[in-house]
Amino acid sequence: MTLRTIQGGPDSPLQRGRADYLWLDPGGVLHTKLMAIGVGKDERGDPTPLVPRTTLRNEIILCPAHVIPNPLLEQPSFLVLCETRDVQDHCLEWNHRAKLRALLKAGDRSGQWWGFRQAFIFKSNLTCFADSLVGERFFGACLDAGLLIHSRSSVHFNLGPRGFTMADDRDATAVLVADHLIFARFLLERIGLAHDAFPAFLPIAAYVSTGPLRAGISGSAESMAIQLEGRFPEKTLDANRGGVRCLKIPSEFTDPYRLLSELVPLLDR
């Protein structure tokens, strides 16, 4: 979807829509701000959200970075993932998404894919039926939104390549999968709240394919696991996703961008 920003140009919105702006605070907690936005049309006639920057009361600027349709509401409704900057347009110290983008520009990672496992618990007494209904609605909403949802259970969900096609695997880049994790958390929160259940998100685990890394590491899962030992609280595991060898790396982080920002330099050594 095209991402456009109102800058006082000749474009005029054809209609109005709503946008939920999403961002992470320094502790990795997801926050939202509801905005009314203009909605135009692209050259194919599809709705195009006109999403401006917006300022919070503490003078933090929310800068739209990734927009998708909101699968839980009638269109035009959008989810807008934002990076955080100060009023001088400098990245904030805890803007780990921007840091991750800068790190990834420094090396060739074509063909390397990433994934996440997100564990959670519901703060409620959901019945088995309600728990199943929340899970089904959540999984369907992720598919409708085009997220790289892989699988789910009553206590966790997985994001990353599904192995349908080579293009599906190539799409599972670090920033994109991390973005999809934030969108998925928002969807689970909203669906859970409709059933009087609020999900508490636990620290995440990352998956990374071992094939396309630099020759200096030798490309083996074993050598990567040894290199990462001691950096993360639990043992790095040799895993298998769709016949592709990868590593499953537990962490103490809830911010996916922060986790990948710490992992990428270690894997480059």
C-alpha positions in Angstrom: 0.0 0.0 0.0 1.2 3.4 -0.9 2.2 5.6 2.0 1.7 9.3 1.5 1.9 12.3 3.8 -0.1 15.5 3.6 2.4 18.3 2.8 0.1 21.1 1.5 0.3 20.0 -2.1 -2.4 19.9 -4.7 -3.8 16.5 -3.5 -7.2 16.8 -1.9 -8.8 13.9 0.1 -11.9 12.4 -1.5 -13.2 11.0 1.7 -12.4 10.7 5.4 -11.2 7.7 7.2 -9.8 6.6 10.6 -6.3 5.5 11.5 -4.9 3.9 14.6 -1.4 5.2 15.0 0.8 2.5 16.8 4.2 3.0 18.4 6.4 1.4 21.1 7.6 3.2 24.2 11.1 2.8 25.7 9.9 -0.4 27.5 8.6 -2.0 24.4 4.9 -1.4 25.3 2.5 -0.8 22.5 0.6 2.5 22.5 -2.2 3.8 20.2 -3.6 7.2 19.1 -6.8 7.4 17.0 -6.7 9.9 14.2 -9.1 11.2 11.5 -7.3 11.1 8.1 -7.9 11.9 4.5 -8.2 9.1 2.0 -7.5 9.6 -1.7 -7.2 7.1 -4.5 -4.2 5.8 -6.4 -3.9 5.3 -10.1 -5.8 2.1 -9.9 -8.6 3.6 -7.9 -7.7 1.9 -4.6 -8.0 3.9 -1.3 -4.8 5.6 -0.4 -4.4 6.9 3.2 -3.0 10.4 3.6 -1.2 10.0 6.9 0.5 13.0 8.4 3.0 13.1 11.2 1.5 13.9 14.6 2.8 15.2 17.9 2.2 13.8 21.3 1.9 16.0 24.4 5.5 15.3 25.4 6.7 16.7 22.1 7.4 13.3 20.6 6.7 13.2 16.8 5.0 10.1 15.4 6.4 9.5 11.9 4.3 7.0 9.8 6.4 4.2 8.5 4.1 1.3 7.6 0.4 1.3 6.8 -2.0 -1.6 6.4 -5.8 -1.8 6.2 -7.5 -2.5 9.6 -9.1 -5.9 9.1 -11.4 -5.5 12.1 -13.3 -2.5 10.8 -15.0 -1.4 7.6 -12.9 0.5 5.2 -11.4 3.1 5.0 -9.8 2.2 8.3 -6.0 1.8 8.7 -3.3 0.8 11.1 -0.3 3.1 11.0 3.0 1.9 12.5 5.1 4.9 13.5 8.7 5.6 14.4 9.4 8.2 17.1 11.5 11.4 16.6 12.0 14.6 18.6 10.9 18.1 17.5 14.3 18.6 15.8 13.5 15.5 13.7 16.2 13.4 15.4 15.6 9.8 16.1 14.9 9.1 19.8 17.3 6.9 21.7 14.7 4.2 22.0 13.7 4.3 18.3 15.1 0.8 17.7 13.3 0.4 14.4 15.4 3.2 12.9 18.6 1.7 14.4 17.7 -1.7 12.9 17.2 -0.1 9.4 20.6 1.6 9.6 22.3 -1.7 10.6 20.7 -3.6 7.8 21.8 -1.1 5.2 25.5 -1.9 6.1 25.4 -5.5 4.8 24.0 -7.8 2.1 21.3 -10.0 3.7 19.5 -11.1 0.5 17.8 -14.4 1.1 18.1 -14.3 4.8 14.7 -14.6 6.6 13.6 -13.9 10.1 10.7 -14.9 12.3 9.3 -14.5 15.8 7.5 -16.6 18.4 5.3 -14.4 20.7 4.1 -16.0 23.9 1.2 -14.4 25.8 -1.2 -14.9 28.6 -4.8 -13.6 29.0 -5.6 -11.6 32.1 -9.1 -13.1 32.5 -11.0 -16.3 33.0 -11.7 -17.1 29.4 -13.7 -20.2 28.8 -12.4 -22.8 26.4 -15.0 -21.7 23.9 -14.1 -18.0 24.2 -10.4 -18.7 24.0 -10.9 -20.7 20.8 -13.1 -17.9 19.4 -10.5 -15.3 20.1 -7.8 -17.4 18.5 -9.8 -18.1 15.4 -10.7 -14.4 15.0 -7.1 -13.4 15.6 -5.7 -15.8 13.0 -8.3 -14.8 10.4 -7.6 -11.1 11.0 -3.9 -11.6 10.5 -4.5 -13.4 7.2 -6.9 -10.7 6.1 -4.3 -8.0 6.9 -1.7 -9.8 4.9 0.6 -10.5 7.9 3.2 -13.3 7.8 1.3 -15.3 10.3 2.7 -18.9 10.5 0.8 -20.7 13.2 -0.8 -20.1 16.6 -1.9 -21.9 19.8 -3.7 -20.8 22.9 -0.4 -19.4 24.4 1.7 -18.2 21.5 1.8 -17.3 17.8 4.5 -17.5 15.2 5.3 -15.1 12.4 7.7 -15.6 9.5 8.0 -17.4 6.2 5.4 -20.1 5.6 7.3 -21.8 2.8 4.6 -21.4 0.2 7.0 -19.9 -2.4 10.5 -18.6 -2.5 9.0 -15.1 -2.6 7.2 -15.7 0.6 10.5 -16.5 2.3 12.3 -13.5 0.8 9.5 -11.3 2.1 10.4 -12.3 5.7 13.0 -9.5 6.1 13.9 -8.3 9.6 12.1 -5.0 9.6 9.0 -6.4 7.9 8.5 -9.3 10.2 9.0 -7.1 13.2 6.4 -4.7 11.9 4.0 -7.5 11.4 4.6 -8.6 15.0 3.5 -5.1 16.2 0.4 -5.2 14.0 -0.4 -8.8 15.3 -0.2 -7.7 18.9 -2.6 -4.8 18.2 -5.1 -7.2 16.6 -4.9 -9.7 19.5 -5.4 -6.9 22.0 -8.5 -5.6 20.3 -10.1 -9.0 19.7 -9.3 -10.1 23.3 -10.8 -6.9 24.7 -14.1 -7.7 22.9 -14.2 -10.8 25.0 -13.2 -9.1 28.3 -9.7 -10.5 28.0 -6.5 -8.5 27.8 -3.3 -10.3 26.5 0.0 -9.7 28.4 2.9 -10.2 26.0 5.9 -12.1 27.2 9.5 -11.8 25.9 9.9 -12.9 22.4 12.1 -15.5 20.6 13.6 -14.9 17.2 14.2 -17.3 14.4 16.9 -16.6 11.8 17.9 -18.8 8.8 21.5 -19.9 8.9 22.2 -20.2 5.2 23.0 -16.8 3.7 25.3 -15.5 6.4 28.8 -14.3 5.8 31.4 -17.0 5.1 33.4 -15.9 8.1 30.8 -17.6 10.3 30.9 -20.8 8.2 27.2 -20.7 7.9 26.5 -23.5 10.3 23.8 -23.4 13.0 26.3 -24.9 15.5 28.9 -22.1 15.1 26.2 -19.4 15.4 24.8 -21.0 18.5 28.3 -21.1 20.1 28.8 -17.4 19.2 25.5 -16.4 20.8 25.9 -18.4 24.0 26.0 -16.2 27.1 24.4 -13.2 25.4 20.9 -14.5 25.9 19.3 -16.0 29.0 18.3 -19.3 27.5 20.2 -21.6 25.2 20.1 -20.9 21.5 18.5 -23.8 19.8 19.1 -25.4 16.4 15.7 -25.5 14.8 14.0 -26.4 11.5 11.4 -24.4 9.7 9.9 -26.0 6.6 13.1 -28.0 6.0 15.4 -24.9 6.3 17.9 -24.9 9.2 17.6 -21.9 11.5 18.3 -20.8 15.0 15.6 -20.1 17.6 17.0 -17.4 20.0 15.1 -16.7 23.2 15.5 -13.3 24.7 14.4 -11.0 27.5 13.0 -8.4 25.1 9.5 -7.5 24.1 10.6 -4.9 21.5 11.4 -6.9 18.3 13.5 -4.1 16.8 15.7 -4.0 19.9 16.2 -7.7 19.8 17.2 -7.7 16.1 19.4 -4.6 16.6 21.4 -6.6 19.1 21.4 -9.8 17.1 22.5 -8.4 13.7 26.0 -7.2 14.8 26.7 -10.5 16.6 25.9 -12.5 13.5 28.1 -10.3 11.4 31.2 -11.0 13.4 
